[in-house]
Amino acid sequence: MNMKKLMVVLAVVAALVSSLIGIGSADAAPRVPLGGGSGILVLKGGNTAAACTVTAVGRPTSGSHKGELIAVTAGHCGRPGQRVFSERYQQRGQIGTIVYSASDVDVAIIRLDAAKVAPVRTVGGVTIRSIDTRPIAFPTVVCKTGRTTGKTCGVTWFSDNQSHFSQMCVIEGDSGSPVVVGNRLVGMVNAYYFRSCAGPETGTSSKTILNRLARQGYGNFRLA
């Protein structure tokens, strides 16, 4: 091969290498933004999935799972071992796995892939800056943001150390939605009575959620 042809071949090879490097960088998908109020899909098998909402994303600072990035949602959204996807960014693949689900307090824990998730504090007009474990009393106005009905607010009828009852509008898919007073997380949405957006909403209190996390090795949970 003469020198001229050799130079042409080397130029083509260099161009191909440069192109491949560029493709590799472009294909690196950005992390999925996820926080309280984000919609998720929990695969049930086959082509079926449950649509729910994340309560909060954070890390335990004590216990056997210290430092792990997790999300909290309603317990009836899935069972341990089921795969979790972001509803908005489904094409980016699995972002987590349910590792715990309890029917008595209706709380589930999702272990997240920290390399694929970017925690956020604001979703759909609701910002969470802290967790408040005090019971909320009538007539405190609470709000939530959910994957089905977005941001809605309503008066609190009653609450105790385990659950609350309010007049917020919720529909299927809003399960797990963060319930806030201002920017303080006071609980999650779990169900409604009688008719959607007409009957009272009920959910688990922050104190109950944190106590259950601690019992499972996710102690001193802190928002990410």
Buried (B, 14 or more C-beta within 10 A) or exposed (E): EEEEEEEEEEEEEEEEEEEEEEEEEEEEEEBBBBBBBBBBBBBEEEEEBBBBBBBBBBBBEEBEBEEBBBBBBBBBBBEEEBBBBBBBBEEBEEBBBBBBBBEEBBBBBBBBBBEBBEBBBBBBEBBBEEBBBEBBEEEBBBBBBBBBBBBBBBEBBBBEEBBBBBBBBBBBBBBBBBBBBBEBBBBBBBBBEEEBBEEBBBBBBBBBBBBBBBEBBBBEBEBB
